[in-house]
Each structure stands twice: as structure tokens, then as C-alpha cells.
Amino acid sequence: MSKIPYNDLRQVHLDFHTPGFVKVGGKFDAKEMFDTLEASEVNGVCFFATCHHGYSYFNTRTGLRHPGLDFDMFGQAAAEAASRPVDFIAYFSLNVNEVVADRHPEWVALFEDGRPVDSQILQDGSELYWRWLCPNRGPFLEEFFWPHVEECLRGYPVDGVFIDMAGYLPASCFCPECLRQMRELGIDPSDETAHSMFNSETMQKFAVELRRRMQAIRPGMRLELGCYNAFGQVQKARGVLSDFYVESLAFQAGWFNCPVMSRYVSHAGLPVVGYTGRFLKNWGDFGTVVSAQQMKTQLGIQLTSGIACGVGDHMHSDGRLEPAVYEVIREGFQFSKVRQPYCTGIERLREVALCVPAGVESNTAVAGKNTTALDVWDTLYGAAKLCMESHFQWDVIDPAMDLDGLDCVIQCHARVDAEWFEKISAFVENGGALLLDAAGLLAAGPLAARWLEFLGLDTAAWSEHPGSYYRVLDASLEAGVPPMANYAHAPSVAARTGPDAQELARTWYPPCVRSREAFYGHFHGCESEEAGPAVCEVARGRGRIIVCTQAIFTAWLQTGYHAHRTLLTNVLRRLMPEPIVITDAPGIFEITVGKMDGAYVLQALPFVADRRHRFSFESVNEAVPIGPTRLAVRLPATCLRVWNPVTGETLAHEYLEGRVTFTLPAISEHAVVVMEI
Ligand SMILES: [Zn+2]
């Protein structure tokens, strides 16, 4: 059970993966550690019971205590935490356990060609060497994992359990037992979506059984479980997990992962805790600590996402916390602490929702891996980036979730079944707007033709050109877009509009598809062949649909060509002429609005990442003031007062025709404004 209300939670996740050849814990002092944590405003800590190397840090009969540790480090920490206002969560590594994999190579998960799963490539190309076990393979859970966790929970006063590596790497597992179970269920193991749903179901069974065993020992403990559910499975966590955690170290997952995943998983109705990191790169990047400005930005993203705050650390093998790291964490958590009452757990407003397909793996190990020309994550992140930069209030949903109160849906996929078709057509008929790019046009299966007709297209097929041009035809999309043929570096669909659709922009192709046999200068050649629509609109009932035939969200994410953002912003404004927020803020100034305790709260996050070389990482090292900013926010009732609860300052405002208007002074970090009605 949590001692701390979620909305006030500031957790530290203390990684401690330590190989057997290293001495452990020589400088460990539980009292000193918790003094440091509490001085840094930490009120939740995840502490290592058992690590990826497979060693335990408590006195265990069921596992193997770390050979370089000669006392009960976990036990001392648990005893100290019990007397303090700090949640103490026991960490267990599930599918990665080198000790178990050494003893039982026959329990290791397999790739399709029979190789053991022992390699994970990170974004920067570095490789993790852990072997991944498969809980379907052999009596791993019964013989080791269940007794091990139960021994720890019975022996120590812990408030919860954190299970890491509860999942599978992409393209696994093809072990005989997984194959047998899939055969029995009629699942084709080579069908990526079906396979990932099967993996998700395996972990669901694990989670349900773990919760059952935890309840039998001490009811109501916290349970956090990573790599848990694919998109479309998030509701299954209810009654099993206590809270979701969104692990999103920017280096591994990018800056959009936290806002996207927080919005999505919060639909399960459980609290959500963010995990960013103190590291420059990824977990275990010893010798690095982000700047205080970057830490505040990372925590600011958790606040604007409306979730509880968390930071990942990795303890030195000698068992001490690095004081310089806790200086930065303290500055970050002091910053969070005064803002959390207005931000964490907020009910975000939404006018547009990005719809993700069910069955796609949602964990950070695969997010954005970009293995195919049109990865769903690229479309999703491109659309999220656009909504943030254009200051629309956005949400992330899967096809089973409700569309209540939305003005627009951006569909990031082309998986159209009868249920979704019916739901989205009813939404549009009743006045909603639907926006899709190339990624959403070519549905597979029996509804393909009806889907095209619904979108206002006569014919559509992937173009052989790897990129194509658009030239704007309609005045409503012209503003700010260079009046020329603009190239989108992404695949496109060659389409013809149906009789009831209106063409708003036209596609142009270069004279050839570049090859060694036929090439035109350095790149794709200039626009020379006029083709079908690049953007077209069709009315359906009281609503309308806009189709972009190019993979324009992906192009925007991957190239940052300003014309794409301007075009798409013009498209969204055409679909949503009265957005919740109207502002002169630049795109790097994120704005979210939500409801908290009867008031409306606006959060602003100026976010300037420094990246002056293409192979450099986007770091945030300086406070850059942006503003003053004019804001006009739609409110349902007269606004009585506008104030900043952190500074106490009241801002002059006007309320006219359903909008409150005020000026936010220049800011260089996350700011909160309360609008009382
Ligand atoms: Zn398996």
C-alpha cells in the first residue's frame, strides 16, 4: 500500500545491475541514503531485490545473494524506509536473469531461426547482451520466480513490487512451448500483430497470478510492471497493477514518448508515474548527470502530461548515492513539488485524438525503432509533434476508446474493422472531423473498397516514388506554405478523388524513380508530372474528412520541413476553427489545459533542445526565456481570476465571448497558470 498520495509522488528508481566479479555495498549506509533521498524531496524509492545479472541483495534461500555482498543490504534499506514517509518498492528483474539463464539455457526465449534472444540494439547502436527468458518455457516461474518474490515479501516490510523486463523483444518468442500454445489458439506466429497480442496475453497471465500471490501475503501492495500491454490491452491492467509507469528516458525513447504514452495509458483509470533519468544517455550511463535545466524540463514533461514524477538513477556498486546527482534531483523535485498540486492527476482537455491501432507493442524497447518505411510510431510521433507545436489539446486513444467531446480524430493506421468503421463514420456523420495521411488510407481486408469510398477516393495504391511534391490549390491552406511544389520525403499513395471530394492540394512527381539506370542529378529531380490529390476533403453528414495522400506526419517528424507543419496546421484549423487555445507562442512552447479542483489550469513548457550537429544528442543545458506570450483560452464560464500559484502573481485578464485573454510574462521553464471560474 502506498504511504504517499499518487499526486504527490516523487519516486527514484535505483537501478543496481551488478556483475558477480564486483565487490558490493562497502560504503552502504541506509540512514545516510534515506537522509539524502528525503533531502532531495524523494518520497518513493524502488530498491533492488534482484537484478538483471540474476543476483539478489537480500538474504535469500530461493535465489543467489550477490557473491560480492556480505550483508543484507536490501533488508537494511527496507527497515530504514519503514520508519520514514517513503514508499519502498522491491525491484525484481523477470525475463532477464543471467544466473537463471546460465543454469537453464533451455528456458531462454528463441528467435524464429532458433537462436537465443540475447541482443537488444539501442537507439545509438549500442548493444545489450542480456539473454531473455521465456516464462512459457519450463517451470521458471514455479521453481524460481514465485518462491523468490514471496520469500522477499514475507521477509521484509515492503510497500510494493516493481517487475522489470516483463515482456519479449521484437521478433520473439519462437520457443517450442510458445509455438505450441499459438498453434492451439490458431495464431500464426509470423503475424507480427497476433504474435505481439499473444506475448501480451502471456504477460497478462503472469501479472494476474503475481497480483493473486501478493494479495495472499499483504493485500493492497503497489505493483508496477513494465513492458506490459500492447496497444488495445491497457484496460486489462485494472485490478492487477496499482499504477502504470511510463519509462521514457529521452535518449532511448525520444522526447515525445512520455507525453504520448502518458495520455494513452491514463485511459485505464489508474495513476501513472513517469520515469525519466538522471543520465545523459540511457540507464547505467555512469559518470553523467543531466543539467538542472534539463532535469526540470524532463519533469516538466511529466507535469504537463499530468502524471506523478519519477527519476531513474543507478547506485554505485559501493552502495552510495552520488551527491552531485542528488543536487540535481533535489532541484528538480523541489521544482515539481510546488507544481504537482496543480498538475499531477489533472483532467486534460482534449479536442483532437490520435488513434493508434490495437495490437502494436507499446513498450519503449520497440517504440520508434523505425524498421519499416511507414512505422506506426513515426505517424504517431509526427502527429503528436504537430499537435504540440500548433497548441491543440490532444489525446491518444485506441479504437475501443470513446470519442466523446472530440472535434477531430487523427487516425494513425489503416486497420479498419467493421466496429471501427461504424464508430468513426457515426462520429463524422454527427459533425466530427477525421484526418488521415497515407498511413491510414489502404485498409486490408473486406472493407478496403468501402473505406476508400468513405474517404472520398475512387482509387488508391502505393506510389512507386519514395517521395513526392505537393502544391497548395485552396486559399485556406496557403498561409505560410511556400507557394511552390514542396517535396515530402516519405512514401505516398497515388489516388484519384471521387465525385464528391474537393481537391485542396495536388501531388506532383519527379520524372523518374531514382535508380542507377535512370537518375536526375543528386536526388529526386524536380516536379514535372502532375498527379492526383495531395490533400482532399469530403463532407459526410454534418462532418468532414481530410485526406493527405503523402505520409506527411512521418515526413514532418523525420525532416522538420517547416512547410509540412504549416500545411498541417492550416488543415487542422480548417477542421477546428475554434481551438481551445489561441496564442502567438512559438511551436517550441508547449501549452496544455486541464481541469483541477473546479478550476482550469494552463501549463506552459518552453523547451529548447540544443542539437547543432546531426549526430549530437538534443540536450537542454540553458534557460532560454521565451515570451511574453498572449493567450486566449476557451472557458465555459466567466473567468474570475488568473494567477500563477508558484509565484503568487495575479495576471490581468479579460473575459469576452467565451474566452479569457491574458499575457504570460517571458518564462524559461515550466509555468502554471490557474484560471478560476
Ligand atoms: Zn517462448
Residues whose N, C-alpha, C, O or C-beta is under 5 A from the ligand:
A	BS01	ZN	C134 N136 R137 C173 F174 C175 C178
